[in-house]
Amino acid sequence: MTLHLLFSARPETHQQVLQCLGPNDAIVLLEQALALTCQTSVRYFARQQDKEHTGLSPDNVEWLSDSDWIQLTLTAERTLSWFD
């Protein structure tokens, strides 16, 4: 599994990530990326801390503590970071 770390709230960047997703890949929405609309067919994660700081709470997201996020990152084959 590739874990895509999305830091961008731009729909164009989100679309690029979606085009690169493999069948078992997942997206972690970070910081302002929580403002994006999530696709129901994609597995999304986000940090609980970002939810508290931004006040944003999208649907179809599995919320992670910081320790959960670290564990998820360690279990991924690779991670890719996406910025503007």
C-alpha positions in Angstrom: 0.0 0.0 0.0 1.1 3.5 -0.8 0.0 6.2 1.7 -0.6 9.5 0.0 -0.1 12.5 2.5 -2.1 15.3 1.1 -1.3 18.8 2.4 -3.1 20.8 -0.3 -6.7 22.0 -0.3 -6.6 22.5 -4.1 -9.0 20.3 -6.0 -6.5 20.0 -8.8 -3.9 18.4 -6.5 -6.6 16.1 -5.0 -7.5 15.0 -8.6 -3.8 14.2 -9.3 -3.6 12.1 -6.2 -6.8 10.2 -7.2 -5.4 9.5 -10.6 -2.3 7.9 -9.0 -4.1 5.7 -6.5 -3.5 1.9 -6.6 -6.2 -0.5 -5.5 -5.0 -0.7 -1.8 -3.7 2.9 -1.5 -5.1 5.4 1.0 -5.0 9.2 1.4 -4.2 11.0 4.7 -5.8 14.5 4.6 -3.5 16.9 6.5 -4.1 20.5 7.7 -6.2 22.4 5.1 -6.7 19.3 2.9 -9.6 18.6 5.3 -11.6 21.1 3.2 -11.7 18.7 0.3 -14.8 16.6 -0.7 -13.9 13.0 -0.2 -14.8 10.3 -2.7 -16.8 7.4 -1.2 -14.7 4.8 -3.1 -11.4 5.9 -1.6 -10.0 5.2 1.9 -9.3 8.5 3.7 -7.6 9.1 7.0 -7.1 12.4 8.9 -5.5 13.4 12.2 -7.8 14.2 15.0 -5.5 17.1 15.9 -6.0 18.7 12.4 -9.8 18.4 12.9 -9.5 20.3 16.2 -7.2 23.0 14.8 -9.1 23.6 11.6 -12.6 23.0 12.7 -13.1 21.0 9.4 -14.7 17.6 9.6 -15.3 15.9 6.2 -17.4 12.8 5.7 -15.9 9.4 4.9 -12.8 9.9 6.9 -11.3 7.6 9.5 -9.9 9.8 12.3 -6.4 9.0 13.7 -4.5 9.9 16.8 -0.9 10.9 16.3 0.3 7.5 17.4 -2.2 5.8 15.0 -0.9 8.0 12.2 2.7 7.0 12.9 1.7 3.3 13.0 -0.1 3.7 9.7 2.9 5.3 8.1 5.2 2.5 9.4 3.0 -0.2 7.9 2.8 1.4 4.4 5.2 0.2 1.8 5.9 3.8 0.8 4.6 7.3 1.4 4.2 10.1 -1.0 3.6 13.8 0.1 1.5 16.1 -2.1 1.8 19.9 -1.8 0.6 22.8 -3.9 
